[in-house]
Amino acid sequence: MAHVDPHAASLYGAIAEEIRDLRTIIEELAHTLLSDEAFVMAYIEQFQVFDLLVQRASESADLLDRMAEGAKSHDAIDQVRLSMVQDKLRSALSAAA
């Protein structure tokens, strides 16, 4: 049986907060770029990437919070709403088994 680090929950929470800070920076950058109409019109499809980054960051931070609260890995992953993220996480668990 693997040793459980007694500081893991605190670390998960701190990493979740870091991810949320990054999400905020991405959102602020997108908002700044959106203020330039010519730029937006030239790169409208690429702006969808900002939304995907924000969603993935939110899902990752939420998963870490669930883990910090004591959720089991599979249960925490089951609550991830983005299937592409959920699939990657399940693959990581399968590879570790």
N, C-alpha and C positions, 0 to 999 in steps of 0.2 A: 504494500500500500504506500502511496506517495505521501511524503511529508507535507502538511498544510502549513503554509507560511501565515503566522498570526497577523501579519501586517498586510496581507493581500487585499482585504476588503478596503482598507484605507487607501491603498495604492490604486485599486480599481476606481474608487470615487475620484481620486485626484486626476487620473488619466481621463475619466469621463468629463471632468470640468475643463481640462486642457482641450479636449476635442470640441467642446461647446464654445470655448474661446476662439478656436480656429474657425468654427462654423460662423461665428459672428463676424470675424474678419472677412471671410468669403462673402457674406451677405453685404457687408459695407462696401467691399470692392465692386460687387455687382451693381449696387445702388449708385455708386459713383460713375461707373461706366454707362449706366442707363441714362444719366443726365446728358450724355452726348448723343443727340438724335441721329446724327450721321453715322457715328460708330455703331449704334444699335442696328440701324438699317443694313449696314454692311455685314454684320455678324449675328444677326438675329437667331439663327439656328444654333450657333455656338453658345448662346446664353443659356440654353437648356442644360448645359454642362454644370453651370453654377447651381441650378436647382438640384440636380442629381448629387453633386458634392454635399450640399446642405442636407439632403435627405439621408445620405449614407453616414454623414457625421452624426446626425441626430440618432439614427438607429444604433450606431456603434456606442455612442455615449449612453444611451438608454440600456443597452445590453450590459455594459459594464456596471451601471447602477444596480441592475437586477442581480448581477453576480456579487456585488458588494453587499447586497441585502441578504445573501445566502441562497439565492436560487441555484438549482442544479443547472449544469451547462445546457443539457437538452431542453429543459423547460425555458431557460432564458432565450435560447435560439428560437424556440417555437413562437415567441412573441414578436420576432423581427418581421416587419411588414413588407420589406423589399425582398422578393424571392431570390434575386441574384445574390444578395448579401447572405440570406439564410442558407442558400445552397453552398456558398463558399465556406461558411462557418461549419456546416454539417460535414463537408469534405475534410476540413481540418481535424474535426473530432474523429472521423473515420480513419484518417491517416495516422493519428496518434494511438489508435487502439491496437 
